Amino acid sequence: MRFSDEPQAGESLPILPGHCSPGRFERVLRAGHFAVTAEIAPPDSADPAEVYSRALDFDGFVDAINATDGSGANCHMSSMGICALLTRRGYAMILQMSCRDRNRIAMQGDVLGAAAMGVANILCLTGDGVQSGDHPEAKPVFDMDSISALAMVRHLRDDSAFLSGRALSSPPPLFMGAAANPFAPPTDFRPYRLAKKVAAGAQFIQTQYCFDIERLKTFMSKVRDLGLHEKVFILPGVGPLASARSAEWIRSNVAGVHIPDAVIRRLAGAKDQKQEGVDLCIELAQQIREIEGVSGLHLMAYRQEHRIGEIITKSKVLGDRVPWSTQTA
């Protein structure tokens, strides 16, 4: 089933009352549908065909695609480049913007450039430190952090002016997002950190991987107590683990990822660990779907993007709704 509030690619659409962008992702969420986003792995290449090929895994399964921005402080094709390519094909893109590599001059220019290309969504991130990536000798910038970057984008959009005060002739109509990690200590502080991002302008939130439903429920309970679920759309992160060994490596080497011992034991005891990781992801998606205040899922299936269709189909989190695809545009 398709919905009339999901615009087709290439249409010139007005910004609806109460909306900030003409984008399909915002319309899906504000219409009350459970949404799914996913991350595309950027290629180590200048060939656009590699981007188009990778995007096909998402066709008809997700409502928007995140183009990562030097995730883990590792260099790949830029978020801006991927957004430019895929927006032309009709995909709803989320530009990730890290504060690690740019000052406020460059960031404001990127915001305007992305909006001019038709990008309707932006995710503001502080960014991983350069010491964790493949260019540890790089000079970090961190002129801003995620919260001040959100405030900057909101100023561009709502006040139609640069931070310098100089006026814009046309502001960027963007739906603004931020990241959250309900599992990073001190966990009691995380809902309050989320509140700061909402106050700065965040309208949707994508979280770090969730492999611990009880901790997520505790986080969401406090989010509801603070009334934040009525102010922001929250999409917890999920993804398939390839094996017990890879899960142990991620837990030890990727900052902010919490994987309980029980998850690793389950994978270790499985005959087919990769399929068990997919099955676990499906179960988590179904459980997250039932938590009050959750508006969708954010799928991170690094090197397993081809399993996204299976995860969405078997979990039935979208019900009978079929997101946009290049085949039906």
Sequence and secondary structure as in RCSB ss.txt:
>XXXX:A:sequence
MRFSDEPQAGESLPILPGHCSPGRFERVLRAGHFAVTAEIAPPDSADPAEVYSRALDFDGFVDAINATDGSGANC
HMSSMGICALLTRRGYAMILQMSCRDRNRIAMQGDVLGAAAMGVANILCLTGDGVQSGDHPEAKPVFDMDSISAL
AMVRHLRDDSAFLSGRALSSPPPLFMGAAANPFAPPTDFRPYRLAKKVAAGAQFIQTQYCFDIERLKTFMSKVRD
LGLHEKVFILPGVGPLASARSAEWIRSNVAGVHIPDAVIRRLAGAKDQKQEGVDLCIELAQQIREIEGVSGLHLM
AYRQEHRIGEIITKSKVLGDRVPWSTQTA
>XXXX:A:secstr
   TTS  TT      TT S   HHHHHHHTT  EEEEEE   SSS HHHHHHHHGGGTTT SEEEE SSGGG  
 S HHHHHHHHHHTT  EEEEEESSS  HHHHHHHHHHHHHTT  EEEEE    GGGSS TTS    SS HHHHH
HHHHHHHHS B TTS B SS    EEEEEE TTSSSGGGHHHHHHHHHHHT  EEEEEE   HHHHHHHHHHHHH
TTGGGTSEEEEEE     HHHHHHHHHHSTT    HHHHHHHHT SSHHHHHHHHHHHHHHHHHTSTTB EEEE 
 TT GGGHHHHHHHHTTTTT     TTT 
